[in-house]
Amino acid sequence: MKFFIDSADTTEIRKLAETGLVDGATTNPSLIMQAGGDFFTTVQEICAMIDGPVSAEVTATDYKAMVNEGRKLAGLADNVAVKVPLTEDGIRACKALSDDGMMVNVTLCFSAAQAILAAKAGAAFVSPFVGRLDDIGHNGMDLIAEISEIYDNYDYPTEVLVASVRHVQHVVEAARIGAGVVTVPPKILWQMFKHPLTDKGLDAFLVDWKKTGQSIL
């Protein structure tokens, strides 16, 4: 499974990139607003930190403007994945951009039917929002399983990018299903390191080692 960081905070992304665990990043207008930096500069900085895909989202809603914005975004760096919404115009833009050789991430996916359209349009990634489905009483991970099964049936190259991740268990469940990518807020990835028994065990080892009076260096 690939780990993408769902953030536009370049300081946080840099820290996580140093772990060697980060395969890409996703941004959106809300994350850019929260980070407070210049949009184009922020995207370029993230692309320089991470070798893998970095999603940058169009803000237009009509087909022609999406395509024009997508081409401009793709020109920022070789690893930009243009992010478009799962609307009729968005799917048309996905087809046009992907036909031109650009990576496209189709976002705001909430059904398997929508995911089929994204794959047919040549999307590199489709982003189902599991947390938002959970919020309205659905099981978001059921959608991940359904899309994964459909894509396997037809060998679609589109990768399922699990988005709107709210907790560590979402990551674990996505891995069990076999999703290709999960994009996580920085705090979720940091939480994956933690377990109280790990801390307790390490403390015990250090106490016993100190009693030996020895040093490795």
CORKA-V563443 format. One record per run of one state. SS is the DSSP state (H for helix, E for strand, - for the rest). FROM is the first residue (numbers start at 1). LEN is the number of residues. If there is no record, write none. Layout:
ss: (SS,SS)
from: (FROM,FROM)
len: (LEN,LEN)
This chain:
ss: (-,E,-,H,-,E,-,H,-,H,-,E,-,H,-,E,-,H,-,E,-,H,-,E,H,-,H,-,E,-,H,-,E,-,H,-,H,-)
from: (1,2,7,10,18,24,27,29,36,39,50,54,58,63,75,80,86,88,100,103,110,112,121,125,130,136,140,155,159,164,168,178,181,185,186,192,196,213)
len: (1,5,3,8,6,3,2,7,3,11,4,4,5,12,5,6,2,12,3,7,2,9,4,5,6,4,15,4,5,4,10,3,4,1,6,4,17,5)
